[in-house]
Amino acid sequence: MAMDSQFDTAVAAYERSMEEMPFREHIEEYSFLNAVGDVTGRDVLDLGCGSGLYARRLRGAGAARVVGMDESGAMVEHARRREEREGLGVEYLAANATDPGATDLPGIAGAFDVVTAVYVLPYAPTREALEGFCVTARRALRPTGGRFVAAVLNPGFSTDPQWYRGYGMRLSVRQSPAEGTPGHLRAWVGPDVLDLDLFRWSAAAHEQALATAGFDRVSWIRPTVSEEGLAKHGEAFWENYLTCPHSLIIDAQAGPGSELADRPLPVENPAPTPAK
């Protein structure tokens, strides 16, 4: 079920980015894992797991079972090789998480307490794909309910090309109010440059996709910086990012009986609503 992916050639740089881009460790990881909370004894599915960065961290934080799913065969192969060396007990699957059929893989449907996703929803090119991610997340959760915690592109990220340059990246997007407007992320990771295409979706589009999938409570969380990050780099260094972060965190919850994922996905709206 693996697909060609723009991440296939980015494995090494993606692995190093956590160490070489300070915001990833001191804001992204710190904020995201705080939002996920205690996973001791819980079963976690990490959608768009990439090379396994967060899957390994969640397993190290005490999760009983961690499964990473990604469409990039190269990322999954890298993650599996690391697992062979380290023996952490993380499982990896190559599958397209925008397809709700991904939950037909053995041991996925209804098997998890928490589903996570870091920078996955921004790569949905259509409403159908955005909803597909959310449906996959809901179907993977237990029938009694659970949580989907996702780091997503901030719909109101700064369009100033230099705003995030001090954090090793540059974001750009077409000037259009349309949902799913194409954008681009360039990140400098040591000697390597990552060029990734993405899509901007409004807060309303995210919430609609989550509601369609069966999530009945959605909270938005702004990132914060760790004490270590403040001590190491100072408040001034983080000011731009914290004023207008490029990413926000969604905490979506579903209770018993809230699964709507067996319904057909709706046809895309030909008249998209303006992005926030």
N, C-alpha and C positions, 0 to 999 in steps of 0.2 A: 504493500500500500504506500510505499515511499514515493515521493514525487521529486522532480527537479526543483531546486530551491535556490534563491539568491544567496542563501547562507552556506551553500555547499563548499564554497571556496574560502569561507571566512572563519573556519574552525579555530585555527591557531590564534588569530587576532581576538576572537571572541573570548577565548579562554584567558588571554592575558589582560583583557580590558578591565577585569575586576581589580587587578593590582595596579594597572597603569593609568586608570581614570579615577581620581579620588572620589568623585561624586558617586560612583557605583558602590563603593564600599561604605562611605560615610553618610550618604543620603539614601540611595536606592535600596541597598541591602538592609540597612538599619531600619528604614521606614517600612519596607515591605514585610520583613520578618516580624516586626512589632505588630503590624496589622493582622498578619496570619495568627499570631499568638501561640499559645502552647499546643504543640502537636504530639505530645507524649502519648504513646499508645494508639495514635490515630492512623488511619489509612489515607494517603494523600496521592492525588493524581496531578502531575505537573504538565500542563498543556504547553506545547511549544518549548520543550525543555532544553532545546539547543544541545550544547555539549555536556549538560548535566549539572551546571553550576548550582542551581537552586535545588535540584533533586538531591544532590549530595548534602547540601546544607540542611535540608528538611530531615533527611535520614539521620544526620548527625545531631539534630535537635531532639531526637527521640521518637520520630514517627515509626510506627510498627511496620508499615509497608509503604514504600514509595515507588510509583511507576512514572516514568518520564515518557512523554509521547511527542514526536516531532515529525514533520513531513520531510525533513532533510535527511536523506540516507547517510550523508557524510557526517553530520552531527551525531546521529544515533550510533554509527560505527565507532566514532571517537569515544562517546560515552561508554559504550560496551567494552572497549579496550581498557579504559580506566577502571571500570568495574572489575574486569578480570584481574587487574593488578592489585586493586585496593580491597576488593571483597566486602564492600559496604552493604550489599544486599539490596541494591536498587535495580529494578527491572526497567528495560527500555524497549519501546515499540516504535517502529516507523509507520506512521499513519497520518492521514490528512484530517486534522481535528475540525475543519469546517464541515466535514461530512458526518452527520449524526450516525451513519453506519459504522464509524470508528468504534462506537460503544458495543458493536457486535463481536469485537475481539474477545477471546476468553478472559474472564475475570475482570471486566471493566464495568459493564452496566450494573448500577446499583451497589457498587462495591466500596465506595469511598465516603469519608466523612468531610473532607475538604478537597476542593480543586483549586489549583493555583495557575496563574499565567502571568509571565513578565514580558511586556512588550510583544504581545501576540495579537490582540485585537486590532492594533493599528495597521496590521498587514492584511486586513480583510478588504478586498477591492470592491465588494458589493454588499448591499444590505443582506442579501441571502447568506453570504459568507460570514458576516458579522453575527447574524442570528445562528448560523451553523455552529460557530464556536460556543455560543451560549447554550444551545441545545445539547451539544456534546457534554458540556460541563454538568448540566442538570441531569442528564441521563446517567452520568457516571456516579452521581451522589446516591446515597441510600434512599429508599422510598420514604423513610421517616424524615428526610430533609438533610440540610447541610449548608455549607458556605462555598462560594466561589469568590476568591480574592485575586484581583487582577490589577497589575500596573499597566496603565493605558496612557496614550498620548493626551496631554492636556489640551482640550478643545480650544483653549485660549492661550496657547503657547506664544511666545514672542516671535514676531516675524522679522525682528532686527537681526541681520545675518551675523552680527558680532555678539549677540546677547549671551550665547552659550559657548562662545569660542574659548573662554578661559577654563572651561570644563572639558575641553577636548572634542567638541562637536559643533556642528552647524546645521540648523534646520531651515528648510525653505518649503513653501507651499504656494501653489497657484492662487492668485487673488480671485477667489470665487466663493460665493455663499453656499454653493451646492454641497450636499452631504457626500462624503467619500471623495472629496477633492484630493487629487494626487499631490504628494509632497516628497521630500527627499531628506535623508539624514546622511551627513558625512561625518565620520568619526576618525580621529587620529589616535592610533594605538601604537606607540613606539614608532617603528619604521613603517608600519602598515597603515593603510587608509581603507576604511570600510565605507562603501557607498551602498545605501539601502533605500529602496522605494517604499513609501508608506502612504497611508490615506487618513485624512482628518474626518472624524465623526463627532457630531455634537454630543453634549451630555444627554439630550433628549433621545438621540438615536441609540446610544448605549442602553438607556433605560428601557426603551421600547423593545430592543432585542432581548434584554434580560427578562422582561415581563412576558414576552412571547414564549420564552423557554420555560417559564414557570417559577421565576424568582419573584418573591412578593415584597421584599424589603431591600432597598439599595442605599448605601451610604457612600459619600465621597470623602476621601481623606487626603489632606495636603501632606507632602513629605516634610520631614524635619531632619536636622543634622545631628549626628552623634556628638557626645562630649569629646570623644577622641578627635573627631574631625575638626571641631572648634579649636581644640588645643593645638592641633598640628598646623592648621592653615589660617586660623583667625576668622573673626566674624565678617570682616570686609570681603574676604575671598568668596564667601557663600552668599553675599547679599543679593546679587543678581538672580541667582538660581532660586532662592527662597522667595523672592518677591514675585517671580513669574516662572515657576518650575515647568520643565518640558513634559513632566509626567505627573499624573495623579493616581491614586489607588481607589479602586472600587471594591467594596465589601458587599456582595450580594448574598442574601439568605433566602432559603426556600424551606417551608415547613411541610409537614405531612400532607399528602393529598394535593400538593401544588404543582405536580408535574403536568405540564401541557405539551411535552415534547413529542407525544405520539401524533399530534396534529400535523398536517402538512405545513411546510414553511410557506409564509405568505409570498405572493408575487411582489417583486420590488415596486416601490412607489415611483411612477414615472415623473412625478413633480416633487423633487426632494425639498425638504424644509431647510431654511437657512441654518448654517452652522453657528453655534454660539461662540 
